[in-house]
Amino acid sequence: MQFKLVQKEVIPKLQFTSKIPIKQHPDLLKQIKKATVLGNSHRRKVGIFFHDDDGLKKVETTIWASGKKFICLKGGVWVPIERLTEVRF
């Protein structure tokens, strides 16, 4: 898996406009839920793999909240769930 490691501060500058098919981990929603608990309870960072319009990226940070369409990272950075591929602990 080829990815570019990015800092969470650059995510708001990334584009998520094109409709590209994303292969998501079958347990992605469970991974998000577990990562949110770890982020809030233990301030534990996780590896979040996602696609922007330019390709696969990875960020290592905490997930503070999740909804139906987005996750919120530390610092108020939002990433669309439809663009996530996997969350690694």
C-alpha positions as a LaTeX table, in Angstrom:
\begin{tabular}{lrrr}
\hline
Residue & $x$ (\AA) & $y$ (\AA) & $z$ (\AA) \\
\hline
Met1 & 0.00 & 0.00 & 0.00 \\
Gln2 & 1.60 & 3.25 & $-1.17$ \\
Phe3 & 0.55 & 6.32 & 0.80 \\
Lys4 & 1.78 & 9.80 & 1.61 \\
Leu5 & 2.16 & 10.65 & 5.30 \\
Val6 & 0.59 & 14.05 & 6.05 \\
Gln7 & 0.18 & 16.22 & 9.12 \\
Lys8 & $-3.39$ & 16.89 & 10.27 \\
Glu9 & $-2.85$ & 20.63 & 9.75 \\
Val10 & $-2.66$ & 20.18 & 5.95 \\
Ile11 & $-5.90$ & 18.18 & 5.68 \\
Pro12 & $-8.15$ & 21.29 & 5.39 \\
Lys13 & $-6.15$ & 22.22 & 2.26 \\
Leu14 & $-6.80$ & 18.85 & 0.59 \\
Gln15 & $-9.57$ & 18.34 & $-1.95$ \\
Phe16 & $-12.38$ & 15.79 & $-1.51$ \\
Thr17 & $-14.50$ & 16.72 & $-4.54$ \\
Ser18 & $-14.14$ & 13.90 & $-7.07$ \\
Lys19 & $-16.27$ & 10.78 & $-6.86$ \\
Ile20 & $-13.78$ & 7.93 & $-6.74$ \\
Pro21 & $-14.52$ & 4.38 & $-5.62$ \\
Ile22 & $-12.86$ & 3.64 & $-2.28$ \\
Lys23 & $-12.30$ & 0.12 & $-0.97$ \\
Gln24 & $-13.01$ & 0.37 & 2.75 \\
His25 & $-12.06$ & $-2.08$ & 5.48 \\
Pro26 & $-15.11$ & $-4.23$ & 6.30 \\
Asp27 & $-14.95$ & $-3.19$ & 9.99 \\
Leu28 & $-14.30$ & 0.49 & 9.33 \\
Leu29 & $-17.22$ & 1.78 & 11.40 \\
Lys30 & $-16.13$ & $-0.37$ & 14.36 \\
Gln31 & $-12.57$ & 0.92 & 13.94 \\
Ile32 & $-13.83$ & 4.52 & 13.98 \\
Lys33 & $-15.88$ & 3.90 & 17.12 \\
Lys34 & $-12.95$ & 2.26 & 18.94 \\
Ala35 & $-10.54$ & 5.00 & 17.83 \\
Thr36 & $-12.96$ & 7.68 & 19.07 \\
Val37 & $-13.09$ & 6.05 & 22.51 \\
Leu38 & $-9.29$ & 5.76 & 22.60 \\
Gly39 & $-8.91$ & 9.38 & 21.51 \\
Asn40 & $-11.27$ & 10.74 & 24.14 \\
Ser41 & $-10.37$ & 8.45 & 27.03 \\
His42 & $-6.65$ & 7.96 & 26.55 \\
Arg43 & $-5.63$ & 10.64 & 23.99 \\
Arg44 & $-4.24$ & 7.74 & 21.94 \\
Lys45 & $-3.22$ & 8.39 & 18.35 \\
Val46 & $-4.22$ & 6.06 & 15.53 \\
Gly47 & $-3.20$ & 5.73 & 11.89 \\
Ile48 & $-5.98$ & 6.95 & 9.61 \\
Phe49 & $-5.77$ & 6.03 & 5.94 \\
Phe50 & $-7.87$ & 8.08 & 3.53 \\
His51 & $-8.09$ & 9.18 & $-0.10$ \\
Asp52 & $-8.13$ & 12.79 & $-1.19$ \\
Asp53 & $-8.44$ & 13.73 & $-4.87$ \\
Asp54 & $-4.69$ & 13.10 & $-5.37$ \\
Gly55 & $-4.38$ & 9.66 & $-3.78$ \\
Leu56 & $-3.93$ & 7.68 & $-0.58$ \\
Lys57 & $-2.81$ & 9.57 & 2.53 \\
Lys58 & $-2.10$ & 8.63 & 6.14 \\
Val59 & $-2.33$ & 10.82 & 9.23 \\
Glu60 & $-1.44$ & 9.83 & 12.78 \\
Thr61 & $-3.67$ & 11.65 & 15.26 \\
Thr62 & $-6.64$ & 11.22 & 17.58 \\
Ile63 & $-10.27$ & 10.98 & 16.53 \\
Trp64 & $-12.35$ & 13.17 & 18.84 \\
Ala65 & $-15.80$ & 12.65 & 17.33 \\
Ser66 & $-17.59$ & 10.84 & 14.54 \\
Gly67 & $-20.92$ & 11.28 & 12.84 \\
Lys68 & $-22.69$ & 9.71 & 9.91 \\
Lys69 & $-20.62$ & 11.46 & 7.25 \\
Phe70 & $-17.45$ & 12.83 & 8.89 \\
Ile71 & $-14.88$ & 12.18 & 11.59 \\
Cys72 & $-13.45$ & 15.06 & 13.61 \\
Leu73 & $-9.75$ & 14.95 & 14.40 \\
Lys74 & $-7.90$ & 16.80 & 17.11 \\
Gly75 & $-7.89$ & 20.51 & 16.26 \\
Gly76 & $-11.31$ & 20.52 & 14.58 \\
Val77 & $-10.16$ & 18.93 & 11.31 \\
Trp78 & $-12.92$ & 17.04 & 9.46 \\
Val79 & $-12.49$ & 14.08 & 7.07 \\
Pro80 & $-15.35$ & 12.48 & 5.10 \\
Ile81 & $-15.99$ & 8.89 & 6.17 \\
Glu82 & $-16.67$ & 7.93 & 2.55 \\
Arg83 & $-12.97$ & 8.68 & 1.87 \\
Leu84 & $-11.58$ & 6.55 & 4.72 \\
Thr85 & $-10.07$ & 3.17 & 3.98 \\
Glu86 & $-8.89$ & 1.99 & 7.38 \\
Val87 & $-8.02$ & 3.00 & 10.95 \\
Arg88 & $-5.02$ & 1.23 & 12.49 \\
Phe89 & $-4.24$ & 1.03 & 16.19 \\
\hline
\end{tabular}
